Amino acid sequence: MILISSKQTYFTKRVFPAIWLGGVALFLVAALFMLATRSAQVDPMAVVIPAVMLVFGFFMFRKLLWGLADEVQDAGNYLLVRNGSIEQRIPLTNIMNVSMSQFTNPRRLTLRLRSPCEFGDEIAFIPKMAGFRLNPFARNAIAEDLMKRVDEARMGSRA
């Protein structure tokens, strides 16, 4: 089996949000403490802005990162998807569409399924990326390969 998801997924899903949310929460607690003790003149916006950032960050991380699969391996005629302790085999014939996001960071590869599995009817993950690219609009080799193989698997199942 070949790992087609990024090795940075753990950092992206768990470590980065913890650092970001923790840093903003720490700033909010410090501002609240200074406001409560009146030890310094504190602008109320020093409390409002971090509170808004926490709420906004939580929902953005939930929407863009926390739903990503932890690991995706290519086994030829199926993909083995792991998220937490749950593993699911996804036959290529069950994949309806393969799409790659262009304007998100990190880029996401999304698989739309014909029939839902334990992860629902869509599985998104961060694919392995080639090194530095000058062309930000270049196609992802993993997504292109999956599109071709899914189409071939569908055509083979019709015959």
C-alpha positions as CSV (number, residue, x, y, z in Angstrom):
1,M,0.0,0.0,0.0
2,I,1.2,3.5,-0.8
3,L,0.5,6.4,1.5
4,I,-1.1,9.2,-0.5
5,S,-2.0,11.5,2.3
6,S,0.4,14.0,3.8
7,K,2.5,13.2,6.8
8,Q,1.8,16.7,8.1
9,T,-1.9,15.9,8.7
10,Y,-1.4,15.4,12.4
11,F,0.3,18.7,12.9
12,T,-2.2,20.5,10.7
13,K,-5.3,18.9,12.4
14,R,-4.1,18.8,16.0
15,V,-1.0,20.8,16.8
16,F,-1.5,24.0,14.8
17,P,-5.1,24.6,16.0
18,A,-4.1,23.9,19.6
19,I,-1.3,26.4,19.4
20,W,-3.4,29.1,17.7
21,L,-6.5,28.7,19.9
22,G,-4.3,28.4,23.0
23,G,-2.4,31.6,22.1
24,V,-5.6,33.5,21.5
25,A,-7.2,32.1,24.7
26,L,-4.1,33.1,26.7
27,F,-4.3,36.7,25.4
28,L,-8.0,36.8,26.2
29,V,-7.4,35.5,29.8
30,A,-4.7,38.1,30.3
31,A,-6.9,40.9,29.0
32,L,-9.8,39.7,31.2
33,F,-7.5,39.5,34.2
34,M,-6.2,43.0,33.6
35,L,-9.8,44.3,33.2
36,A,-11.0,42.5,36.4
37,T,-8.2,43.8,38.6
38,R,-8.1,47.2,37.0
39,S,-4.3,47.0,37.2
40,A,-4.0,48.9,33.9
41,Q,-6.2,50.9,31.6
42,V,-7.6,48.2,29.2
43,D,-9.5,48.9,26.1
44,P,-12.7,46.7,25.9
45,M,-11.7,45.8,22.3
46,A,-8.7,43.9,23.9
47,V,-11.3,41.5,25.1
48,V,-13.8,41.5,22.2
49,I,-11.3,40.9,19.4
50,P,-9.7,37.8,21.0
51,A,-13.2,36.4,21.8
52,V,-14.3,36.9,18.2
53,M,-11.1,35.3,17.0
54,L,-11.6,32.3,19.2
55,V,-15.2,31.7,17.9
56,F,-14.2,32.4,14.3
57,G,-11.1,30.1,14.6
58,F,-13.0,27.3,16.2
59,F,-15.6,27.2,13.4
60,M,-13.0,27.6,10.7
61,F,-10.9,24.8,12.1
62,R,-14.0,22.6,12.5
63,K,-15.0,23.3,8.9
64,L,-11.6,23.1,7.2
65,L,-9.3,20.9,9.3
66,W,-11.0,18.7,11.9
67,G,-13.0,16.7,9.3
68,L,-10.0,15.6,7.3
69,A,-9.0,12.0,7.3
70,D,-5.9,11.2,9.2
71,E,-4.4,8.8,6.7
72,V,-5.2,7.5,3.2
73,Q,-3.4,4.6,1.6
74,D,-3.8,3.4,-1.9
75,A,-4.1,-0.3,-2.3
76,G,-4.7,-0.5,-6.0
77,N,-8.4,-1.2,-6.5
78,Y,-9.4,0.4,-3.1
79,L,-8.3,3.1,-0.7
80,L,-7.8,2.5,3.0
81,V,-9.0,5.5,4.9
82,R,-8.2,6.0,8.6
83,N,-9.6,8.7,10.9
84,G,-8.9,8.2,14.5
85,S,-9.5,4.5,15.3
86,I,-11.9,4.0,12.5
87,E,-10.6,2.4,9.2
88,Q,-12.7,2.0,6.1
89,R,-12.0,0.4,2.8
90,I,-13.3,2.5,-0.1
91,P,-13.4,0.6,-3.4
92,L,-12.6,2.8,-6.4
93,T,-16.0,1.8,-7.9
94,N,-17.7,3.5,-5.0
95,I,-16.0,6.9,-5.7
96,M,-18.3,9.2,-7.8
97,N,-16.1,12.2,-8.0
98,V,-12.5,13.3,-7.2
99,S,-11.9,17.0,-6.7
100,M,-8.9,19.1,-5.6
101,S,-9.2,22.4,-3.9
102,Q,-7.0,25.1,-5.4
103,F,-7.4,28.1,-3.1
104,T,-7.2,26.6,0.4
105,N,-4.2,26.0,2.5
106,P,-3.5,23.2,2.9
107,R,-5.0,21.9,-0.3
108,R,-7.7,19.3,0.1
109,L,-8.5,16.3,-2.0
110,T,-12.2,15.4,-1.7
111,L,-13.7,12.0,-2.7
112,R,-17.5,12.0,-3.2
113,L,-18.9,8.5,-2.7
114,R,-21.8,6.8,-4.4
115,S,-22.9,5.1,-1.2
116,P,-22.0,6.6,2.2
117,C,-19.6,4.9,4.6
118,E,-18.8,5.5,8.2
119,F,-17.3,8.8,7.3
120,G,-20.3,10.0,5.4
121,D,-20.7,10.6,1.6
122,E,-17.5,12.7,1.3
123,I,-14.0,12.0,2.4
124,A,-11.4,14.8,2.4
125,F,-7.7,14.6,3.1
126,I,-4.5,16.5,2.5
127,P,-2.6,14.7,-0.3
128,K,1.1,14.5,-0.6
129,M,2.4,17.5,-2.4
130,A,5.3,17.8,-4.7
131,G,8.1,20.1,-3.6
132,F,8.2,23.8,-4.4
133,R,6.2,24.8,-7.5
134,L,6.3,28.0,-9.5
135,N,2.8,27.3,-10.9
136,P,0.2,27.5,-8.1
137,F,-2.4,26.2,-10.6
138,A,-0.6,23.0,-11.5
139,R,-2.6,19.8,-11.2
140,N,-1.9,17.5,-8.3
141,A,-0.5,14.1,-9.6
142,I,-2.3,12.1,-6.9
143,A,-5.7,13.6,-7.8
144,E,-5.1,13.2,-11.5
145,D,-4.1,9.5,-11.0
146,L,-7.1,8.8,-8.8
147,M,-9.5,10.4,-11.4
148,K,-8.2,8.2,-14.2
149,R,-8.3,5.1,-12.0
150,V,-11.8,5.8,-10.7
151,D,-13.0,6.2,-14.3
152,E,-11.3,3.0,-15.4
153,A,-12.8,1.1,-12.4
154,R,-16.3,2.5,-13.3
155,M,-15.9,1.5,-17.0
156,G,-14.6,-2.0,-16.0
157,S,-17.6,-2.5,-13.7
158,R,-20.0,-1.7,-16.5
159,A,-18.6,-4.3,-18.9
